[in-house]
Amino acid sequence: MANITFSSPTLPKDITVYAVAGDNHTLLDVAKKHGIEIPRQCEDGECGSCLVKVTHLGAKDPMAITLSDKERVTLSVNGKMKAEWVDNAVVNDMPPPYRLACQYIVRAEDILVEFSGEPGVEIDLRRPKTVYKKDE
């Protein structure tokens, strides 16, 4: 079993659901099953509209899901794959933080899935920025 917590400004609160690992369902499938609206268009990994940020929770190393060539290209074209993330994904089989919900297969690990609610827009661009005032 996997605990998947979905977080978005479009949700009234974070929603944690349980998913069966190894059943080959994607994050997008799990979200749809539980009525969580992650933006989507093609659902095939070509458009990038279902961009999510995945944070692995717990002490174990993440169980990498190999990036498909399609997902790697889509993330790269949309500026969501740094060169070191590509190398780490290919060489060390370590997943990058940004993924496509339609391509990410759920594994037996607890994760936080954050999305902006806007097609292809990363969550970090929608977080309020902290403004620090200089003490006078």
C-alpha positions in Angstrom: 0.0 0.0 0.0 1.0 3.5 -0.7 -0.2 6.7 1.0 -0.4 9.5 -1.6 -1.1 13.0 -0.4 -2.3 15.4 -3.0 -1.8 19.1 -2.4 -2.9 22.0 -4.5 -4.2 25.6 -4.2 -7.3 24.3 -6.0 -8.1 21.8 -3.2 -9.8 22.9 0.0 -7.3 20.9 2.0 -4.6 18.2 1.3 -6.1 14.8 0.5 -4.4 11.6 1.4 -5.5 8.4 -0.4 -4.4 4.8 -0.3 -3.2 3.2 -3.5 -2.3 -0.4 -4.3 1.3 -0.5 -5.4 2.2 -2.6 -8.4 -1.2 -2.4 -10.1 0.3 -0.3 -12.9 -2.0 2.6 -12.2 -0.6 6.1 -12.8 -0.8 9.0 -10.4 -3.4 10.5 -12.8 -5.5 7.3 -12.6 -5.4 7.4 -8.8 -6.3 11.1 -8.7 -9.3 10.6 -11.1 -10.5 7.6 -9.1 -10.7 9.8 -6.0 -12.2 12.9 -7.7 -9.0 14.9 -7.6 -8.7 17.1 -10.7 -5.1 17.3 -11.9 -5.0 19.3 -15.2 -4.7 17.0 -18.2 -5.0 17.0 -21.9 -3.4 14.2 -23.9 -2.9 11.7 -21.0 0.0 10.2 -23.0 3.0 12.2 -21.8 3.3 14.5 -24.8 1.8 17.8 -23.7 3.1 18.3 -20.1 -0.2 19.6 -18.8 -0.3 17.1 -15.9 3.0 18.3 -14.4 3.3 17.5 -10.7 6.1 17.7 -8.1 6.7 14.5 -6.2 8.3 14.4 -2.8 9.2 11.1 -1.3 8.2 10.7 2.3 10.0 8.4 4.7 13.5 7.3 5.4 13.9 4.8 2.5 15.5 5.9 -0.8 12.8 6.6 -3.5 11.8 3.7 -5.7 12.7 5.0 -9.0 10.3 4.8 -11.9 12.4 4.9 -15.0 11.6 8.0 -17.1 10.3 7.1 -20.5 12.0 8.9 -23.4 8.7 10.6 -24.0 8.5 11.9 -20.4 12.1 13.0 -20.4 11.7 14.9 -23.6 8.4 16.5 -22.5 9.9 17.6 -19.2 13.1 18.9 -20.9 11.3 20.8 -23.6 9.1 22.5 -20.9 12.2 23.4 -18.8 11.4 21.1 -15.9 14.5 18.8 -16.2 17.9 20.1 -15.2 20.9 18.4 -16.7 21.9 16.9 -13.4 18.4 15.5 -12.9 18.6 13.8 -16.3 22.0 12.3 -15.4 20.8 11.2 -12.0 17.7 9.6 -13.5 19.6 7.8 -16.2 22.8 6.8 -14.4 21.6 6.4 -10.8 17.9 5.6 -11.4 16.9 8.4 -9.1 13.7 10.1 -10.0 13.6 13.9 -10.6 11.2 16.0 -8.5 9.0 17.0 -11.5 7.0 14.3 -13.2 4.0 13.8 -15.4 1.1 12.4 -13.5 0.0 10.4 -16.6 3.4 8.6 -16.7 4.2 8.1 -13.0 3.4 4.5 -11.9 2.5 4.3 -8.2 4.9 2.2 -6.1 4.9 1.0 -2.5 6.0 4.3 -1.0 4.4 7.3 0.6 4.6 10.4 -1.5 3.4 14.0 -1.6 2.1 15.1 -5.0 1.8 18.9 -5.4 0.3 20.6 -8.4 -0.7 24.1 -9.3 -4.1 23.4 -10.8 -3.0 25.1 -14.0 -1.9 23.0 -17.0 1.9 22.6 -17.1 2.5 25.2 -14.4 4.8 24.1 -11.6 3.6 24.4 -8.0 6.6 26.5 -7.0 5.6 29.3 -9.2 2.3 29.6 -7.4 3.6 29.6 -3.8 3.5 33.0 -2.0 6.9 34.6 -1.9 8.1 35.6 1.5 9.2 39.2 1.7 11.8 40.0 4.4 12.0 43.5 5.7 15.4 44.9 6.6 15.6 46.0 10.2 16.2 49.7 10.5 
